[in-house]
Amino acid sequence: MLRNVFAKEIRDRARSTVWWILSASALIAWMSFIYPIMRDSEAMAQFVEDFPPEMMAVFGIDPATYLTGAGFIQAQFFSLVGPLMLIGLAITVAVGATASEEKNGTMDMLLSLPISRSAVMIQKAGAVEVITGTVALSIAASLAVTNGVFGLGLSIVGILAASLSLWLLALVFGAITLVFGEIGRAH
């Protein structure tokens, strides 16, 4: 038996965390692989030029930078897919930390241990932070690798900043989920 709630959460979610990392890395690799094809396509350049800028703005695409590595990755990953992926992960882990324990009938046993309720929630929140941070870091590492391979022209600082932003966004939703899970449990 593990000595603390944090280590148990990390262990319980290790397999799914590996799948999240592999999925995020594969998605980054695929988008990076597609970029040179899009960048060198005359048809794509014409499409971007002809497409109404207002519509591109709706999708978070800057027509002036779309065919650059940073603009392409921002439009394809960081504007929708990446945030949804990390938010989904944070919510899934937070729900698993509270509601799944309740559903499985293990929450009462957990709370009967000689540890305060707040310490349990802090350790569960720490697990959400570490798991989502690990996936965000894997996104940064994947981008750093594919940056050199496919000539994206991204700066390491930009990669880290964008990945940090994803992680912080995910933490907000993870925290909200934990709070509402605890409120729901209390009532």
Disulfide bonds with the S-S distance in Angstrom:
none
